Amino acid sequence: MKFSYFPGCSLKGTGRAYEESLLAVCRALGVEVLELDDWNCCGATAYMAVSEAAGYMMNTRNLALAERDSHELLAPCNACYLSLKKTQHYIAEYPSVAAQATGALAAEKLSYTGKVKVRHPLDVLVNDVGLPAIKKAVKQPLKGFKVAPYYGCQIVRPFAEFDDQQNPVLMDKLFQALGAEVVRYPLKTRCCGGSLTGTLGEVGQRLSFILLNEAQRRGATCVATVCPLCQFNLDSYQAEMSRQWSPVRMPVVYFTQLLGLALGLDEKALGLQRCIVPLPAQEVHA
Amino acid sequence: MMPLTPTLKFDAERDPSFPKQIMARPGGEKLFGCIQCGTCSATCPVSIYMDYTPRQIMALTRAGFKDEVLRSRTIWLCASCYACTVDCPKEIKITDIMYALKRRAIQDGVYPKRFPIPVLAREFFKMVRRRGRVTESELVVRLMLQTNWLGMVKMWRQGLNLIRTGRFSLKPERMRHAEALQPIFAGGEPHLATRTPRHPWEAES
């Protein structure tokens, strides 16, 4: 199993533990990943809302790089995943976008035919590698973990291609297979605030607080995410939230970190030391 | 004598071409199908902070209240969670309409220039044009310096935590060949790469 890999900017910055754990888990499960050569930023939500044509073109360039490598494209960040998907959908739906989006490829002798498939690692690990194979590879079942699975927005909205839009369950199934208890968590696709946590703290951090508070109320011992911005928002503002609203202390980890622990991988190789609110040691060494 | 101001608008004060321009953008075509049910406002996690709710923005845009819409805080508060787009019973791509309105507000120079959200968008835009990639830590520092440098002092704990855990990048993230993106920023036409700036924020980058 071989994939092209588009890390995106966050996985090289605040979300580097996501890259570390993803690559470690892929290696352990026999998934080969090949980073796109000299990829560019996906533009996230900010760029598309400022300059539409350039936003589409930036994504088309990355898609064309993946087509040149002729593998499916792995995009672990929800914002990158959506930007790539949206570009593909709009190129197919709107001839005007198609003309715009592919207009700048010639200079690098790239081309885009639309055949490249964009995949989220949650989809690949659960559906391609498969739960039976993962179960077989488990060395340390996640006994004692009570996980609130948090999917965020852009993995299921507006396009839900590998899971239910209102009630996604792939992470739930994965953690159950790993031996963890999964907490019922109806807020699993509610917005974390995105970049509002930094621009308008009282608005954005409040949204993140609501998510953590609910996980706490439901007895979760950690929240698992599939997106670097969700992880950053939920993990790094807890001191501010506790001061402003009510005390909250909740480890927030990437789903790949939990999977890696179950596979018996080293916690440092999984970037667990990068959590600002650490996973309690007794859980890691259960 | 007290000045009299009408609470409604006369036809002459509206811009009937405005909704057509917004609808011309991908995703905006179903705007006139809006039944004003308010599902968007109900599902929006930030509508309680907006000056006009998403439902009102749809109505105002459709009716050609250009100024009210483009100067509103609402279009900047949208966090791009797409809940409205998914839940809209008339399948209006509301998030995309919000994007189209933001772009128009920038183009017309009527966006709130010191409001942190457009400031972040502008810094993001400039950084991508310069390096092809974004360094989040630097982006946040630039945002804070321009909007709320005192707030940065208050965030010392978070900053230290990020440094301690190795998540604060001191070295900017950049492409090996960021110049490969020039044709993109030139609008897909490499021969126009030296043209005068078209986007209002280009001159700054």
Interface residues (C-beta under 8 A of the other chain):
Chain A: C9 S10 K12 G13 T14 G15 R16 A17 D38 W39 N40 C41 G43 A44 T45 A46 Y47 M48 A49 V50 S51 E52 A53 A54 M57 M58 R61 Y90 E93 Y94 S96 V97 Q100 G103 A104 A106 A107 E108 C153 Q154 R157 P158 Q165 R190 C191 G193 G194 S195 L196 G198 T199 L200 G201 V203 G204 L207 S236 Y237 A239 E240 Q273 R274 C275 I276
Chain B: R25 P26 P45 V46 Y49 L77 A79 S80 C81 Y82 A83 T85 V86 K93 T95 M98 Y99 A100 K102 R103 I106 P116 I117 V119 L120 A121 R122 F124 F125 V128 G132 R133 V134 T135 E136 S137 V140 L143 T147 G151 R157 Q158 N161 L162 T165 G166 R167 F168 S169 E173 M175 R176 H177 A178 A180 L181 Q182 P183 I184 F185 A186 G187 G188 E189 P190 H199 W201
